[in-house]
Amino acid sequence: MALVDADYNLITVDLGAYGKNSDGAIFRDSNLGKSLLSNKLNIPPPKALPNTNIVLLHVVVGDEAFPLHKHIMRPFPGVQLANSAANKIYKYRHSRARRVSENAFGVLTKSLESAVKNCK
């Protein structure tokens, strides 16, 4: 498990889970998951959006495996909830936000493959 910021930096990494476990179980049992779910992760306090008075929480963007929590945004479950226009827009924007972490893991994988290849 890892958290990636908007600039593709790994800001928290939790290693050591077995690949046979589900993502949800790995998250729940990880130090990262336990800290986030118990509000001990040191997440910044709510902040106003730039040039507005709209104050929002800082959140982690996750996939369907993550639980619903005040600091975790996940996609709408099931097909029925995802059919309204507003929910489709949310799903699209959520997917775009998750793309940052997916790309960061892709870069990390390529870097590790390259490092292993250079060691041989």
Biopython code that builds the backbone (N, CA, C, O; Angstrom):
import numpy as np
from Bio.PDB.StructureBuilder import StructureBuilder

atoms = [
    (1, "MET", "N", (0.845, -1.175, 0.000)),
    (1, "MET", "CA", (0.000, 0.000, 0.000)),
    (1, "MET", "C", (0.890, 1.238, 0.000)),
    (1, "MET", "O", (1.943, 1.272, 0.636)),
    (2, "ALA", "N", (0.445, 2.233, -0.716)),
    (2, "ALA", "CA", (1.194, 3.487, -0.751)),
    (2, "ALA", "C", (0.251, 4.642, -1.041)),
    (2, "ALA", "O", (-0.797, 4.469, -1.663)),
    (3, "LEU", "N", (0.639, 5.813, -0.583)),
    (3, "LEU", "CA", (-0.054, 7.048, -0.942)),
    (3, "LEU", "C", (0.847, 7.825, -1.883)),
    (3, "LEU", "O", (2.055, 7.926, -1.668)),
    (4, "VAL", "N", (0.244, 8.371, -2.925)),
    (4, "VAL", "CA", (0.965, 9.137, -3.938)),
    (4, "VAL", "C", (0.340, 10.523, -3.984)),
    (4, "VAL", "O", (-0.883, 10.653, -4.027)),
    (5, "ASP", "N", (1.179, 11.567, -3.975)),
    (5, "ASP", "CA", (0.623, 12.913, -4.070)),
    (5, "ASP", "C", (0.391, 13.297, -5.529)),
    (5, "ASP", "O", (0.669, 12.509, -6.433)),
    (6, "ALA", "N", (-0.110, 14.484, -5.753)),
    (6, "ALA", "CA", (-0.458, 14.930, -7.103)),
    (6, "ALA", "C", (0.752, 15.090, -8.015)),
    (6, "ALA", "O", (0.602, 15.187, -9.233)),
    (7, "ASP", "N", (1.958, 15.119, -7.430)),
    (7, "ASP", "CA", (3.190, 15.248, -8.212)),
    (7, "ASP", "C", (3.918, 13.916, -8.388)),
    (7, "ASP", "O", (5.111, 13.886, -8.691)),
    (8, "TYR", "N", (3.179, 12.804, -8.194)),
    (8, "TYR", "CA", (3.720, 11.447, -8.397)),
    (8, "TYR", "C", (4.761, 11.043, -7.347)),
    (8, "TYR", "O", (5.539, 10.118, -7.582)),
    (9, "ASN", "N", (4.787, 11.717, -6.202)),
    (9, "ASN", "CA", (5.713, 11.352, -5.131)),
    (9, "ASN", "C", (5.050, 10.339, -4.205)),
    (9, "ASN", "O", (3.898, 10.510, -3.807)),
    (10, "LEU", "N", (5.790, 9.280, -3.866)),
    (10, "LEU", "CA", (5.304, 8.342, -2.862)),
    (10, "LEU", "C", (5.492, 9.012, -1.511)),
    (10, "LEU", "O", (6.622, 9.302, -1.118)),
    (11, "ILE", "N", (4.394, 9.262, -0.790)),
    (11, "ILE", "CA", (4.511, 9.971, 0.482)),
    (11, "ILE", "C", (4.366, 9.034, 1.677)),
    (11, "ILE", "O", (4.802, 9.375, 2.776)),
    (12, "THR", "N", (3.768, 7.871, 1.487)),
    (12, "THR", "CA", (3.662, 6.854, 2.520)),
    (12, "THR", "C", (3.666, 5.497, 1.842)),
    (12, "THR", "O", (2.956, 5.285, 0.859)),
    (13, "VAL", "N", (4.469, 4.572, 2.369)),
    (13, "VAL", "CA", (4.543, 3.222, 1.799)),
    (13, "VAL", "C", (4.434, 2.223, 2.936)),
    (13, "VAL", "O", (5.066, 2.390, 3.979)),
    (14, "ASP", "N", (3.638, 1.187, 2.737)),
    (14, "ASP", "CA", (3.468, 0.129, 3.726)),
    (14, "ASP", "C", (3.652, -1.196, 3.002)),
    (14, "ASP", "O", (2.789, -1.607, 2.225)),
    (15, "LEU", "N", (4.775, -1.867, 3.253)),
    (15, "LEU", "CA", (5.125, -3.108, 2.562)),
    (15, "LEU", "C", (4.905, -4.320, 3.459)),
    (15, "LEU", "O", (4.874, -4.208, 4.685)),
    (16, "GLY", "N", (4.750, -5.495, 2.815)),
    (16, "GLY", "CA", (4.761, -6.727, 3.575)),
    (16, "GLY", "C", (3.524, -7.581, 3.502)),
    (16, "GLY", "O", (3.447, -8.578, 4.220)),
    (17, "ALA", "N", (2.545, -7.251, 2.674)),
    (17, "ALA", "CA", (1.328, -8.065, 2.576)),
    (17, "ALA", "C", (1.500, -9.175, 1.546)),
    (17, "ALA", "O", (2.310, -9.073, 0.625)),
    (18, "TYR", "N", (0.729, -10.224, 1.721)),
    (18, "TYR", "CA", (0.747, -11.327, 0.772)),
    (18, "TYR", "C", (-0.127, -10.987, -0.427)),
    (18, "TYR", "O", (-1.215, -10.435, -0.266)),
    (19, "GLY", "N", (0.341, -11.314, -1.625)),
    (19, "GLY", "CA", (-0.389, -11.018, -2.856)),
    (19, "GLY", "C", (-1.712, -11.734, -2.977)),
    (19, "GLY", "O", (-2.581, -11.299, -3.733)),
    (20, "LYS", "N", (-1.889, -12.844, -2.237)),
    (20, "LYS", "CA", (-3.136, -13.598, -2.328)),
    (20, "LYS", "C", (-4.287, -12.903, -1.614)),
    (20, "LYS", "O", (-5.446, -13.244, -1.851)),
    (21, "ASN", "N", (-3.997, -11.937, -0.746)),
    (21, "ASN", "CA", (-5.038, -11.226, -0.017)),
    (21, "ASN", "C", (-5.701, -10.180, -0.897)),
    (21, "ASN", "O", (-5.092, -9.670, -1.838)),
    (22, "SER", "N", (-6.950, -9.866, -0.586)),
    (22, "SER", "CA", (-7.663, -8.831, -1.341)),
    (22, "SER", "C", (-7.110, -7.458, -0.985)),
    (22, "SER", "O", (-6.537, -7.270, 0.088)),
    (23, "ASP", "N", (-7.285, -6.501, -1.891)),
    (23, "ASP", "CA", (-6.824, -5.132, -1.624)),
    (23, "ASP", "C", (-7.474, -4.564, -0.367)),
    (23, "ASP", "O", (-6.822, -3.878, 0.420)),
    (24, "GLY", "N", (-8.765, -4.854, -0.182)),
    (24, "GLY", "CA", (-9.475, -4.357, 0.995)),
    (24, "GLY", "C", (-8.901, -4.909, 2.283)),
    (24, "GLY", "O", (-8.739, -4.176, 3.259)),
    (25, "ALA", "N", (-8.588, -6.216, 2.295)),
    (25, "ALA", "CA", (-8.015, -6.838, 3.490)),
    (25, "ALA", "C", (-6.604, -6.322, 3.752)),
    (25, "ALA", "O", (-6.224, -6.082, 4.898)),
    (26, "ILE", "N", (-5.832, -6.153, 2.678)),
    (26, "ILE", "CA", (-4.467, -5.625, 2.834)),
    (26, "ILE", "C", (-4.526, -4.219, 3.421)),
    (26, "ILE", "O", (-3.764, -3.890, 4.330)),
    (27, "PHE", "N", (-5.428, -3.391, 2.903)),
    (27, "PHE", "CA", (-5.565, -2.025, 3.417)),
    (27, "PHE", "C", (-5.983, -2.050, 4.885)),
    (27, "PHE", "O", (-5.377, -1.366, 5.709)),
    (28, "ARG", "N", (-7.000, -2.820, 5.218)),
    (28, "ARG", "CA", (-7.524, -2.888, 6.583)),
    (28, "ARG", "C", (-6.453, -3.318, 7.583)),
    (28, "ARG", "O", (-6.396, -2.798, 8.698)),
    (29, "ASP", "N", (-5.601, -4.274, 7.183)),
    (29, "ASP", "CA", (-4.598, -4.815, 8.085)),
    (29, "ASP", "C", (-3.273, -4.047, 8.075)),
    (29, "ASP", "O", (-2.413, -4.298, 8.920)),
    (30, "SER", "N", (-3.098, -3.127, 7.143)),
    (30, "SER", "CA", (-1.834, -2.390, 7.037)),
    (30, "SER", "C", (-1.763, -1.272, 8.074)),
    (30, "SER", "O", (-2.788, -0.805, 8.569)),
    (31, "ASN", "N", (-0.552, -0.853, 8.393)),
    (31, "ASN", "CA", (-0.377, 0.300, 9.290)),
    (31, "ASN", "C", (-0.999, 1.543, 8.679)),
    (31, "ASN", "O", (-1.576, 2.370, 9.385)),
    (32, "LEU", "N", (-0.880, 1.672, 7.361)),
    (32, "LEU", "CA", (-1.473, 2.808, 6.657)),
    (32, "LEU", "C", (-2.987, 2.815, 6.847)),
    (32, "LEU", "O", (-3.562, 3.840, 7.213)),
    (33, "GLY", "N", (-3.628, 1.684, 6.603)),
    (33, "GLY", "CA", (-5.083, 1.595, 6.741)),
    (33, "GLY", "C", (-5.538, 1.843, 8.168)),
    (33, "GLY", "O", (-6.485, 2.593, 8.403)),
    (34, "LYS", "N", (-4.863, 1.215, 9.116)),
    (34, "LYS", "CA", (-5.221, 1.398, 10.520)),
    (34, "LYS", "C", (-5.078, 2.851, 10.940)),
    (34, "LYS", "O", (-5.928, 3.380, 11.658)),
    (35, "SER", "N", (-4.007, 3.498, 10.497)),
    (35, "SER", "CA", (-3.785, 4.907, 10.849)),
    (35, "SER", "C", (-4.832, 5.812, 10.228)),
    (35, "SER", "O", (-5.343, 6.719, 10.885)),
    (36, "LEU", "N", (-5.152, 5.572, 8.967)),
    (36, "LEU", "CA", (-6.143, 6.405, 8.278)),
    (36, "LEU", "C", (-7.519, 6.217, 8.897)),
    (36, "LEU", "O", (-8.210, 7.197, 9.177)),
    (37, "LEU", "N", (-7.925, 4.974, 9.113)),
    (37, "LEU", "CA", (-9.265, 4.704, 9.633)),
    (37, "LEU", "C", (-9.443, 5.138, 11.080)),
    (37, "LEU", "O", (-10.569, 5.382, 11.514)),
    (38, "SER", "N", (-8.352, 5.239, 11.836)),
    (38, "SER", "CA", (-8.455, 5.692, 13.224)),
    (38, "SER", "C", (-8.093, 7.181, 13.364)),
    (38, "SER", "O", (-7.899, 7.676, 14.475)),
    (39, "ASN", "N", (-8.007, 7.877, 12.242)),
    (39, "ASN", "CA", (-7.716, 9.317, 12.222)),
    (39, "ASN", "C", (-6.377, 9.665, 12.874)),
    (39, "ASN", "O", (-6.258, 10.692, 13.543)),
    (40, "LYS", "N", (-5.372, 8.811, 12.678)),
    (40, "LYS", "CA", (-4.041, 9.054, 13.242)),
    (40, "LYS", "C", (-2.985, 9.244, 12.154)),
    (40, "LYS", "O", (-1.792, 9.132, 12.434)),
    (41, "LEU", "N", (-3.398, 9.528, 10.929)),
    (41, "LEU", "CA", (-2.449, 9.632, 9.820)),
    (41, "LEU", "C", (-1.876, 11.035, 9.665)),
    (41, "LEU", "O", (-1.044, 11.258, 8.785)),
    (42, "ASN", "N", (-2.288, 11.963, 10.474)),
    (42, "ASN", "CA", (-1.780, 13.333, 10.404)),
    (42, "ASN", "C", (-2.185, 14.017, 9.097)),
    (42, "ASN", "O", (-1.380, 14.699, 8.463)),
    (43, "ILE", "N", (-3.427, 13.824, 8.713)),
    (43, "ILE", "CA", (-3.965, 14.486, 7.520)),
    (43, "ILE", "C", (-4.197, 15.950, 7.868)),
    (43, "ILE", "O", (-4.692, 16.259, 8.952)),
    (44, "PRO", "N", (-3.842, 16.858, 6.952)),
    (44, "PRO", "CA", (-4.045, 18.290, 7.241)),
    (44, "PRO", "C", (-5.514, 18.606, 7.536)),
    (44, "PRO", "O", (-6.405, 17.888, 7.081)),
    (45, "PRO", "N", (-5.766, 19.660, 8.282)),
    (45, "PRO", "CA", (-7.153, 20.036, 8.581)),
    (45, "PRO", "C", (-7.861, 20.516, 7.311)),
    (45, "PRO", "O", (-7.205, 20.842, 6.322)),
    (46, "PRO", "N", (-9.200, 20.560, 7.337)),
    (46, "PRO", "CA", (-9.942, 21.063, 6.176)),
    (46, "PRO", "C", (-9.425, 22.437, 5.761)),
    (46, "PRO", "O", (-8.936, 23.213, 6.582)),
    (47, "LYS", "N", (-9.545, 22.715, 4.473)),
    (47, "LYS", "CA", (-8.988, 23.959, 3.927)),
    (47, "LYS", "C", (-9.919, 24.490, 2.839)),
    (47, "LYS", "O", (-10.589, 23.717, 2.154)),
    (48, "ALA", "N", (-9.955, 25.803, 2.686)),
    (48, "ALA", "CA", (-10.785, 26.418, 1.647)),
    (48, "ALA", "C", (-10.146, 26.207, 0.279)),
    (48, "ALA", "O", (-8.926, 26.269, 0.129)),
    (49, "LEU", "N", (-10.987, 25.959, -0.704)),
    (49, "LEU", "CA", (-10.496, 25.877, -2.076)),
    (49, "LEU", "C", (-9.952, 27.241, -2.474)),
    (49, "LEU", "O", (-10.429, 28.263, -1.979)),
    (50, "PRO", "N", (-8.960, 27.274, -3.361)),
    (50, "PRO", "CA", (-8.390, 28.567, -3.762)),
    (50, "PRO", "C", (-9.458, 29.541, -4.270)),
    (50, "PRO", "O", (-10.327, 29.176, -5.062)),
    (51, "ASN", "N", (-9.372, 30.762, -3.806)),
    (51, "ASN", "CA", (-10.254, 31.863, -4.222)),
    (51, "ASN", "C", (-11.722, 31.617, -3.908)),
    (51, "ASN", "O", (-12.594, 32.160, -4.585)),
    (52, "THR", "N", (-12.013, 30.798, -2.882)),
    (52, "THR", "CA", (-13.403, 30.544, -2.480)),
    (52, "THR", "C", (-13.488, 30.491, -0.957)),
    (52, "THR", "O", (-12.479, 30.528, -0.254)),
    (53, "ASN", "N", (-14.716, 30.402, -0.477)),
    (53, "ASN", "CA", (-14.968, 30.166, 0.942)),
    (53, "ASN", "C", (-15.408, 28.721, 1.174)),
    (53, "ASN", "O", (-15.873, 28.383, 2.263)),
    (54, "ILE", "N", (-15.267, 27.878, 0.169)),
    (54, "ILE", "CA", (-15.687, 26.479, 0.264)),
    (54, "ILE", "C", (-14.575, 25.677, 0.947)),
    (54, "ILE", "O", (-13.481, 25.516, 0.407)),
    (55, "VAL", "N", (-14.881, 25.184, 2.133)),
    (55, "VAL", "CA", (-13.909, 24.428, 2.915)),
    (55, "VAL", "C", (-14.169, 22.936, 2.722)),
    (55, "VAL", "O", (-15.297, 22.468, 2.870)),
    (56, "LEU", "N", (-13.110, 22.198, 2.390)),
    (56, "LEU", "CA", (-13.235, 20.756, 2.158)),
    (56, "LEU", "C", (-12.174, 19.989, 2.928)),
    (56, "LEU", "O", (-11.115, 20.520, 3.265)),
    (57, "LEU", "N", (-12.484, 18.725, 3.200)),
    (57, "LEU", "CA", (-11.531, 17.817, 3.831)),
    (57, "LEU", "C", (-10.472, 17.399, 2.828)),
    (57, "LEU", "O", (-10.728, 17.394, 1.624)),
    (58, "HIS", "N", (-9.295, 17.050, 3.304)),
    (58, "HIS", "CA", (-8.292, 16.386, 2.476)),
    (58, "HIS", "C", (-8.675, 14.912, 2.452)),
    (58, "HIS", "O", (-9.061, 14.349, 3.477)),
    (59, "VAL", "N", (-8.568, 14.288, 1.285)),
    (59, "VAL", "CA", (-8.998, 12.895, 1.148)),
    (59, "VAL", "C", (-7.979, 12.071, 0.387)),
    (59, "VAL", "O", (-7.124, 12.597, -0.325)),
    (60, "VAL", "N", (-8.097, 10.757, 0.559)),
    (60, "VAL", "CA", (-7.339, 9.776, -0.212)),
    (60, "VAL", "C", (-8.298, 9.245, -1.265)),
    (60, "VAL", "O", (-9.444, 8.921, -0.953)),
    (61, "VAL", "N", (-7.846, 9.154, -2.494)),
    (61, "VAL", "CA", (-8.678, 8.632, -3.576)),
    (61, "VAL", "C", (-8.323, 7.167, -3.765)),
    (61, "VAL", "O", (-7.171, 6.836, -4.048)),
    (62, "GLY", "N", (-9.307, 6.289, -3.609)),
    (62, "GLY", "CA", (-9.063, 4.858, -3.725)),
    (62, "GLY", "C", (-10.025, 4.195, -4.686)),
    (62, "GLY", "O", (-10.901, 4.846, -5.256)),
    (63, "ASP", "N", (-9.857, 2.891, -4.863)),
    (63, "ASP", "CA", (-10.763, 2.154, -5.735)),
    (63, "ASP", "C", (-11.857, 1.481, -4.908)),
    (63, "ASP", "O", (-12.022, 1.774, -3.724)),
    (64, "GLU", "N", (-12.602, 0.573, -5.547)),
    (64, "GLU", "CA", (-13.752, -0.060, -4.906)),
    (64, "GLU", "C", (-13.380, -0.885, -3.680)),
    (64, "GLU", "O", (-14.236, -1.147, -2.835)),
    (65, "ALA", "N", (-12.124, -1.296, -3.567)),
    (65, "ALA", "CA", (-11.690, -2.137, -2.449)),
    (65, "ALA", "C", (-11.614, -1.363, -1.137)),
    (65, "ALA", "O", (-11.602, -1.969, -0.066)),
    (66, "PHE", "N", (-11.562, -0.049, -1.204)),
    (66, "PHE", "CA", (-11.403, 0.756, -0.011)),
    (66, "PHE", "C", (-12.755, 1.037, 0.634)),
    (66, "PHE", "O", (-13.763, 1.167, -0.062)),
    (67, "PRO", "N", (-12.780, 1.131, 1.976)),
    (67, "PRO", "CA", (-14.047, 1.395, 2.657)),
    (67, "PRO", "C", (-14.453, 2.861, 2.517)),
    (67, "PRO", "O", (-13.625, 3.725, 2.231)),
    (68, "LEU", "N", (-15.710, 3.115, 2.719)),
    (68, "LEU", "CA", (-16.196, 4.489, 2.738)),
    (68, "LEU", "C", (-15.787, 5.105, 4.071)),
    (68, "LEU", "O", (-16.031, 4.520, 5.126)),
    (69, "HIS", "N", (-15.169, 6.274, 4.028)),
    (69, "HIS", "CA", (-14.657, 6.933, 5.228)),
    (69, "HIS", "C", (-14.572, 8.417, 4.922)),
    (69, "HIS", "O", (-14.489, 8.801, 3.756)),
    (70, "LYS", "N", (-14.592, 9.257, 5.948)),
    (70, "LYS", "CA", (-14.582, 10.700, 5.692)),
    (70, "LYS", "C", (-13.324, 11.161, 4.964)),
    (70, "LYS", "O", (-13.345, 12.210, 4.320)),
    (71, "HIS", "N", (-12.230, 10.405, 5.050)),
    (71, "HIS", "CA", (-11.003, 10.782, 4.356)),
    (71, "HIS", "C", (-10.681, 9.863, 3.176)),
    (71, "HIS", "O", (-9.551, 9.859, 2.687)),
    (72, "ILE", "N", (-11.661, 9.089, 2.719)),
    (72, "ILE", "CA", (-11.451, 8.212, 1.563)),
    (72, "ILE", "C", (-12.580, 8.425, 0.567)),
    (72, "ILE", "O", (-13.756, 8.292, 0.904)),
    (73, "MET", "N", (-12.209, 8.755, -0.663)),
    (73, "MET", "CA", (-13.195, 8.842, -1.746)),
    (73, "MET", "C", (-13.046, 7.592, -2.594)),
    (73, "MET", "O", (-11.935, 7.210, -2.962)),
    (74, "ARG", "N", (-14.155, 6.964, -2.899)),
    (74, "ARG", "CA", (-14.154, 5.758, -3.720)),
    (74, "ARG", "C", (-15.275, 5.855, -4.741)),
    (74, "ARG", "O", (-16.169, 6.686, -4.582)),
    (75, "PRO", "N", (-15.258, 5.038, -5.776)),
    (75, "PRO", "CA", (-16.322, 5.096, -6.781)),
    (75, "PRO", "C", (-17.667, 4.670, -6.183)),
    (75, "PRO", "O", (-17.721, 3.999, -5.153)),
    (76, "PHE", "N", (-18.753, 5.077, -6.856)),
    (76, "PHE", "CA", (-20.068, 4.606, -6.450)),
    (76, "PHE", "C", (-20.131, 3.099, -6.659)),
    (76, "PHE", "O", (-19.664, 2.602, -7.684)),
    (77, "PRO", "N", (-20.702, 2.361, -5.705)),
    (77, "PRO", "CA", (-20.812, 0.909, -5.893)),
    (77, "PRO", "C", (-21.956, 0.573, -6.841)),
    (77, "PRO", "O", (-22.976, 1.262, -6.864)),
    (78, "GLY", "N", (-21.786, -0.474, -7.609)),
    (78, "GLY", "CA", (-22.859, -0.972, -8.469)),
    (78, "GLY", "C", (-23.170, -0.082, -9.654)),
    (78, "GLY", "O", (-22.705, 1.054, -9.745)),
    (79, "VAL", "N", (-23.956, -0.618, -10.549)),
    (79, "VAL", "CA", (-24.307, 0.086, -11.789)),
    (79, "VAL", "C", (-25.441, 1.069, -11.565)),
    (79, "VAL", "O", (-25.453, 2.140, -12.172)),
    (80, "GLN", "N", (-26.390, 0.733, -10.711)),
    (80, "GLN", "CA", (-27.581, 1.557, -10.539)),
    (80, "GLN", "C", (-27.258, 2.957, -10.047)),
    (80, "GLN", "O", (-27.836, 3.929, -10.532)),
    (81, "LEU", "N", (-26.344, 3.075, -9.095)),
    (81, "LEU", "CA", (-26.005, 4.392, -8.553)),
    (81, "LEU", "C", (-25.165, 5.223, -9.510)),
    (81, "LEU", "O", (-25.098, 6.445, -9.378)),
    (82, "ALA", "N", (-24.527, 4.571, -10.471)),
    (82, "ALA", "CA", (-23.609, 5.284, -11.356)),
    (82, "ALA", "C", (-24.279, 5.814, -12.615)),
    (82, "ALA", "O", (-23.594, 6.330, -13.497)),
    (83, "ASN", "N", (-25.589, 5.702, -12.722)),
    (83, "ASN", "CA", (-26.248, 6.065, -13.975)),
    (83, "ASN", "C", (-26.689, 7.511, -14.087)),
    (83, "ASN", "O", (-26.945, 7.962, -15.203)),
    (84, "SER", "N", (-26.794, 8.264, -13.009)),
    (84, "SER", "CA", (-27.219, 9.659, -13.131)),
    (84, "SER", "C", (-26.084, 10.482, -13.732)),
    (84, "SER", "O", (-24.919, 10.085, -13.686)),
    (85, "ALA", "N", (-26.442, 11.630, -14.293)),
    (85, "ALA", "CA", (-25.437, 12.493, -14.932)),
    (85, "ALA", "C", (-24.387, 12.953, -13.909)),
    (85, "ALA", "O", (-23.192, 12.937, -14.201)),
    (86, "ALA", "N", (-24.830, 13.362, -12.716)),
    (86, "ALA", "CA", (-23.893, 13.832, -11.689)),
    (86, "ALA", "C", (-22.950, 12.706, -11.264)),
    (86, "ALA", "O", (-21.758, 12.935, -11.058)),
    (87, "ASN", "N", (-23.477, 11.508, -11.135)),
    (87, "ASN", "CA", (-22.640, 10.384, -10.719)),
    (87, "ASN", "C", (-21.656, 9.985, -11.814)),
    (87, "ASN", "O", (-20.545, 9.548, -11.512)),
    (88, "LYS", "N", (-22.042, 10.127, -13.069)),
    (88, "LYS", "CA", (-21.119, 9.836, -14.179)),
    (88, "LYS", "C", (-19.971, 10.838, -14.184)),
    (88, "LYS", "O", (-18.824, 10.471, -14.440)),
    (89, "ILE", "N", (-20.279, 12.109, -13.899)),
    (89, "ILE", "CA", (-19.236, 13.133, -13.825)),
    (89, "ILE", "C", (-18.289, 12.822, -12.666)),
    (89, "ILE", "O", (-17.070, 12.912, -12.813)),
    (90, "TYR", "N", (-18.857, 12.454, -11.506)),
    (90, "TYR", "CA", (-18.024, 12.085, -10.365)),
    (90, "TYR", "C", (-17.126, 10.913, -10.719)),
    (90, "TYR", "O", (-15.928, 10.937, -10.434)),
    (91, "LYS", "N", (-17.698, 9.884, -11.339)),
    (91, "LYS", "CA", (-16.939, 8.684, -11.700)),
    (91, "LYS", "C", (-15.775, 9.043, -12.630)),
    (91, "LYS", "O", (-14.668, 8.530, -12.464)),
    (92, "TYR", "N", (-16.022, 9.916, -13.598)),
    (92, "TYR", "CA", (-14.975, 10.332, -14.536)),
    (92, "TYR", "C", (-13.865, 11.087, -13.802)),
    (92, "TYR", "O", (-12.684, 10.808, -14.008)),
    (93, "ARG", "N", (-14.235, 12.027, -12.960)),
    (93, "ARG", "CA", (-13.229, 12.827, -12.247)),
    (93, "ARG", "C", (-12.480, 11.993, -11.218)),
    (93, "ARG", "O", (-11.281, 12.185, -11.013)),
    (94, "HIS", "N", (-13.173, 11.077, -10.578)),
    (94, "HIS", "CA", (-12.522, 10.164, -9.637)),
    (94, "HIS", "C", (-11.494, 9.308, -10.370)),
    (94, "HIS", "O", (-10.386, 9.094, -9.877)),
    (95, "SER", "N", (-11.868, 8.826, -11.541)),
    (95, "SER", "CA", (-10.960, 8.012, -12.352)),
    (95, "SER", "C", (-9.721, 8.806, -12.757)),
    (95, "SER", "O", (-8.609, 8.279, -12.740)),
    (96, "ARG", "N", (-9.913, 10.062, -13.117)),
    (96, "ARG", "CA", (-8.774, 10.915, -13.476)),
    (96, "ARG", "C", (-7.837, 11.120, -12.288)),
    (96, "ARG", "O", (-6.617, 11.119, -12.451)),
    (97, "ALA", "N", (-8.400, 11.293, -11.106)),
    (97, "ALA", "CA", (-7.567, 11.469, -9.912)),
    (97, "ALA", "C", (-6.796, 10.188, -9.601)),
    (97, "ALA", "O", (-5.628, 10.252, -9.218)),
    (98, "ARG", "N", (-7.420, 9.048, -9.757)),
    (98, "ARG", "CA", (-6.744, 7.767, -9.497)),
    (98, "ARG", "C", (-5.658, 7.481, -10.514)),
    (98, "ARG", "O", (-4.713, 6.744, -10.234)),
    (99, "ARG", "N", (-5.790, 8.056, -11.680)),
    (99, "ARG", "CA", (-4.789, 7.828, -12.736)),
    (99, "ARG", "C", (-3.397, 8.261, -12.285)),
    (99, "ARG", "O", (-2.405, 7.666, -12.703)),
    (100, "VAL", "N", (-3.309, 9.272, -11.451)),
    (100, "VAL", "CA", (-2.008, 9.739, -10.951)),
    (100, "VAL", "C", (-1.302, 8.613, -10.205)),
    (100, "VAL", "O", (-0.127, 8.347, -10.455)),
    (101, "SER", "N", (-2.008, 7.947, -9.290)),
    (101, "SER", "CA", (-1.362, 6.866, -8.539)),
    (101, "SER", "C", (-1.075, 5.671, -9.433)),
    (101, "SER", "O", (-0.036, 5.028, -9.281)),
    (102, "GLU", "N", (-1.970, 5.359, -10.361)),
    (102, "GLU", "CA", (-1.727, 4.250, -11.290)),
    (102, "GLU", "C", (-0.462, 4.526, -12.113)),
    (102, "GLU", "O", (0.359, 3.631, -12.310)),
    (103, "ASN", "N", (-0.311, 5.749, -12.584)),
    (103, "ASN", "CA", (0.880, 6.113, -13.364)),
    (103, "ASN", "C", (2.139, 6.073, -12.503)),
    (103, "ASN", "O", (3.193, 5.640, -12.967)),
    (104, "ALA", "N", (2.034, 6.522, -11.249)),
    (104, "ALA", "CA", (3.198, 6.493, -10.354)),
    (104, "ALA", "C", (3.664, 5.059, -10.132)),
    (104, "ALA", "O", (4.867, 4.799, -10.113)),
    (105, "PHE", "N", (2.738, 4.134, -9.965)),
    (105, "PHE", "CA", (3.117, 2.728, -9.793)),
    (105, "PHE", "C", (3.695, 2.157, -11.081)),
    (105, "PHE", "O", (4.577, 1.299, -11.035)),
    (106, "GLY", "N", (3.210, 2.620, -12.226)),
    (106, "GLY", "CA", (3.783, 2.200, -13.501)),
    (106, "GLY", "C", (5.225, 2.657, -13.644)),
    (106, "GLY", "O", (6.083, 1.891, -14.082)),
    (107, "VAL", "N", (5.491, 3.903, -13.276)),
    (107, "VAL", "CA", (6.859, 4.438, -13.322)),
    (107, "VAL", "C", (7.754, 3.677, -12.356)),
    (107, "VAL", "O", (8.888, 3.340, -12.696)),
    (108, "LEU", "N", (7.255, 3.400, -11.150)),
    (108, "LEU", "CA", (8.017, 2.654, -10.159)),
    (108, "LEU", "C", (8.354, 1.252, -10.672)),
    (108, "LEU", "O", (9.486, 0.792, -10.523)),
    (109, "THR", "N", (7.390, 0.588, -11.265)),
    (109, "THR", "CA", (7.615, -0.753, -11.808)),
    (109, "THR", "C", (8.683, -0.737, -12.890)),
    (109, "THR", "O", (9.581, -1.579, -12.892)),
    (110, "LYS", "N", (8.590, 0.211, -13.803)),
    (110, "LYS", "CA", (9.592, 0.329, -14.870)),
    (110, "LYS", "C", (10.975, 0.606, -14.299)),
    (110, "LYS", "O", (11.964, 0.040, -14.763)),
    (111, "SER", "N", (11.049, 1.468, -13.302)),
    (111, "SER", "CA", (12.336, 1.786, -12.676)),
    (111, "SER", "C", (12.943, 0.556, -12.008)),
    (111, "SER", "O", (14.146, 0.316, -12.110)),
    (112, "LEU", "N", (12.102, -0.223, -11.324)),
    (112, "LEU", "CA", (12.599, -1.436, -10.673)),
    (112, "LEU", "C", (13.048, -2.472, -11.699)),
    (112, "LEU", "O", (14.072, -3.131, -11.513)),
    (113, "GLU", "N", (12.285, -2.618, -12.780)),
    (113, "GLU", "CA", (12.681, -3.555, -13.843)),
    (113, "GLU", "C", (14.018, -3.156, -14.441)),
    (113, "GLU", "O", (14.873, -4.004, -14.699)),
    (114, "SER", "N", (14.190, -1.872, -14.658)),
    (114, "SER", "CA", (15.435, -1.359, -15.222)),
    (114, "SER", "C", (16.597, -1.585, -14.255)),
    (114, "SER", "O", (17.684, -1.976, -14.681)),
    (115, "ALA", "N", (16.385, -1.349, -12.977)),
    (115, "ALA", "CA", (17.442, -1.542, -11.978)),
    (115, "ALA", "C", (17.841, -3.007, -11.896)),
    (115, "ALA", "O", (19.028, -3.322, -11.808)),
    (116, "VAL", "N", (16.862, -3.904, -11.923)),
    (116, "VAL", "CA", (17.156, -5.342, -11.879)),
    (116, "VAL", "C", (17.937, -5.768, -13.121)),
    (116, "VAL", "O", (18.884, -6.549, -13.039)),
    (117, "LYS", "N", (17.519, -5.237, -14.276)),
    (117, "LYS", "CA", (18.182, -5.578, -15.540)),
    (117, "LYS", "C", (19.640, -5.121, -15.514)),
    (117, "LYS", "O", (20.520, -5.822, -16.014)),
    (118, "ASN", "N", (19.898, -3.940, -14.930)),
    (118, "ASN", "CA", (21.263, -3.404, -14.865)),
    (118, "ASN", "C", (22.142, -4.144, -13.861)),
    (118, "ASN", "O", (23.368, -4.074, -13.943)),
    (119, "CYS", "N", (21.528, -4.850, -12.917)),
    (119, "CYS", "CA", (22.300, -5.617, -11.926)),
    (119, "CYS", "C", (22.807, -6.941, -12.483)),
    (119, "CYS", "O", (23.746, -7.522, -11.938)),
    (120, "LYS", "N", (22.208, -7.413, -13.544)),
    (120, "LYS", "CA", (22.585, -8.723, -14.092)),
    (120, "LYS", "C", (23.852, -8.684, -14.872)),
    (120, "LYS", "O", (24.290, -9.710, -15.390)),
]
sb = StructureBuilder()
sb.init_structure("model")
sb.init_model(0)
sb.init_chain("A")
sb.init_seg("    ")
for serial, (resi, resn, name, xyz) in enumerate(atoms, 1):
    if name == "N":
        sb.init_residue(resn, " ", resi, " ")
    sb.init_atom(name, np.array(xyz, "f"), 0.0, 1.0, " ", f" {name:<3s}", serial, name[0])
structure = sb.get_structure()
